[in-house]
Amino acid sequence: MPTPVYVFAQMQVIDYDDYFELYAKPFIAVIQQYSGEVLTATPKGAAWEGAHTGNWTVLVKFNSEAEARTFYDSPEYAPLKDLRLNELTTDASTFMIPVDFPNFE
């Protein structure tokens, strides 16, 4: 059985209106094709430790790392990813986090 993964992203959105219209709306349609589920997308993320200068945080759940990677590398997402990285945001960081419970015994 595949292990679920979370994709966590933080970024500095340049213009919220452009971001939502050009990226977020089409992103939802594409991510649903790959069984992705947006758990939260908010400007209220705050760093408890370390530094973060972004104004937008997103957490997405996928059924497996393979599905997350297939989405991220898909031809449907490629133009949106390019737009997000090169025009709509700065200082973006994206992390893939597997659901993993190590045995510390």
C-alpha beads as a LAMMPS data file, in Angstrom:
LAMMPS data file: protein, C-alpha beads

105 atoms
104 bonds

1 atom types
1 bond types

-500.0 500.0 xlo xhi
-500.0 500.0 ylo yhi
-500.0 500.0 zlo zhi

Masses

1 110.0

Atoms # bond

1 1 1 0.000 0.000 0.000
2 1 1 1.455 3.417 -0.953
3 1 1 2.465 5.813 1.798
4 1 1 0.781 9.243 1.678
5 1 1 2.968 12.315 1.320
6 1 1 2.510 15.988 2.000
7 1 1 3.884 18.757 -0.156
8 1 1 4.616 21.907 1.817
9 1 1 5.360 25.157 -0.001
10 1 1 6.106 28.677 1.171
11 1 1 6.608 31.651 -1.095
12 1 1 6.368 35.407 -1.448
13 1 1 3.386 36.184 -3.685
14 1 1 4.019 39.370 -5.671
15 1 1 0.376 40.212 -6.466
16 1 1 -2.435 38.157 -4.908
17 1 1 -4.969 38.991 -7.635
18 1 1 -2.625 37.780 -10.388
19 1 1 -1.593 34.737 -8.353
20 1 1 -5.182 33.602 -7.773
21 1 1 -6.395 34.277 -11.295
22 1 1 -3.407 33.002 -13.267
23 1 1 -2.161 30.222 -10.979
24 1 1 -4.412 29.152 -8.093
25 1 1 -7.635 28.635 -10.036
26 1 1 -6.088 26.463 -12.773
27 1 1 -3.849 24.744 -10.165
28 1 1 -6.899 23.317 -8.371
29 1 1 -8.215 21.728 -11.563
30 1 1 -4.828 20.187 -12.394
31 1 1 -4.049 18.915 -8.910
32 1 1 -7.396 17.130 -8.697
33 1 1 -6.445 15.126 -11.802
34 1 1 -3.556 13.672 -9.752
35 1 1 -5.518 12.930 -6.550
36 1 1 -3.997 15.901 -4.763
37 1 1 -5.921 17.522 -1.939
38 1 1 -5.179 21.065 -0.786
39 1 1 -5.367 20.958 3.010
40 1 1 -4.624 24.646 3.516
41 1 1 -3.493 27.678 1.543
42 1 1 -3.075 30.765 3.694
43 1 1 -1.202 34.026 4.222
44 1 1 -1.238 33.294 7.982
45 1 1 1.647 30.795 8.137
46 1 1 4.244 31.741 10.746
47 1 1 7.710 30.402 11.489
48 1 1 8.146 29.151 15.053
49 1 1 11.830 28.490 14.479
50 1 1 14.143 29.781 11.786
51 1 1 13.279 32.503 9.318
52 1 1 10.597 32.714 6.686
53 1 1 9.940 35.805 4.614
54 1 1 7.049 34.457 2.531
55 1 1 3.463 35.645 2.638
56 1 1 1.805 32.424 1.370
57 1 1 1.906 28.850 2.695
58 1 1 0.338 25.779 1.080
59 1 1 -0.027 22.187 2.298
60 1 1 -1.163 19.491 -0.148
61 1 1 -1.715 15.769 0.451
62 1 1 -1.113 13.081 -2.175
63 1 1 -1.798 9.350 -1.916
64 1 1 1.844 8.531 -2.671
65 1 1 5.197 10.071 -3.507
66 1 1 4.813 8.718 -7.051
67 1 1 1.521 10.606 -7.514
68 1 1 3.050 13.794 -6.107
69 1 1 6.053 13.529 -8.436
70 1 1 3.844 12.675 -11.420
71 1 1 1.791 15.806 -10.734
72 1 1 4.876 18.005 -10.222
73 1 1 6.471 16.797 -13.476
74 1 1 3.230 16.671 -15.510
75 1 1 2.750 18.559 -18.774
76 1 1 -0.461 20.035 -17.338
77 1 1 1.370 21.562 -14.379
78 1 1 4.542 22.646 -16.227
79 1 1 3.233 26.011 -17.514
80 1 1 1.686 26.831 -14.131
81 1 1 4.887 25.928 -12.291
82 1 1 6.896 28.107 -14.681
83 1 1 4.502 31.021 -14.159
84 1 1 4.607 30.611 -10.373
85 1 1 8.391 30.355 -10.177
86 1 1 9.291 33.023 -12.730
87 1 1 6.551 35.653 -12.595
88 1 1 4.121 35.339 -9.689
89 1 1 6.310 34.566 -6.669
90 1 1 9.785 34.929 -5.222
91 1 1 11.636 33.064 -2.496
92 1 1 9.694 29.825 -3.048
93 1 1 10.556 26.649 -1.158
94 1 1 8.779 23.336 -1.740
95 1 1 9.224 20.202 0.362
96 1 1 7.960 16.633 -0.061
97 1 1 7.255 15.120 3.348
98 1 1 6.460 11.385 3.550
99 1 1 4.213 10.052 6.290
100 1 1 6.865 8.150 8.203
101 1 1 6.997 7.075 11.820
102 1 1 10.512 5.871 12.620
103 1 1 11.065 3.382 15.390
104 1 1 13.250 5.114 17.979
105 1 1 13.685 2.062 20.220

Bonds

1 1 1 2
2 1 2 3
3 1 3 4
4 1 4 5
5 1 5 6
6 1 6 7
7 1 7 8
8 1 8 9
9 1 9 10
10 1 10 11
11 1 11 12
12 1 12 13
13 1 13 14
14 1 14 15
15 1 15 16
16 1 16 17
17 1 17 18
18 1 18 19
19 1 19 20
20 1 20 21
21 1 21 22
22 1 22 23
23 1 23 24
24 1 24 25
25 1 25 26
26 1 26 27
27 1 27 28
28 1 28 29
29 1 29 30
30 1 30 31
31 1 31 32
32 1 32 33
33 1 33 34
34 1 34 35
35 1 35 36
36 1 36 37
37 1 37 38
38 1 38 39
39 1 39 40
40 1 40 41
41 1 41 42
42 1 42 43
43 1 43 44
44 1 44 45
45 1 45 46
46 1 46 47
47 1 47 48
48 1 48 49
49 1 49 50
50 1 50 51
51 1 51 52
52 1 52 53
53 1 53 54
54 1 54 55
55 1 55 56
56 1 56 57
57 1 57 58
58 1 58 59
59 1 59 60
60 1 60 61
61 1 61 62
62 1 62 63
63 1 63 64
64 1 64 65
65 1 65 66
66 1 66 67
67 1 67 68
68 1 68 69
69 1 69 70
70 1 70 71
71 1 71 72
72 1 72 73
73 1 73 74
74 1 74 75
75 1 75 76
76 1 76 77
77 1 77 78
78 1 78 79
79 1 79 80
80 1 80 81
81 1 81 82
82 1 82 83
83 1 83 84
84 1 84 85
85 1 85 86
86 1 86 87
87 1 87 88
88 1 88 89
89 1 89 90
90 1 90 91
91 1 91 92
92 1 92 93
93 1 93 94
94 1 94 95
95 1 95 96
96 1 96 97
97 1 97 98
98 1 98 99
99 1 99 100
100 1 100 101
101 1 101 102
102 1 102 103
103 1 103 104
104 1 104 105
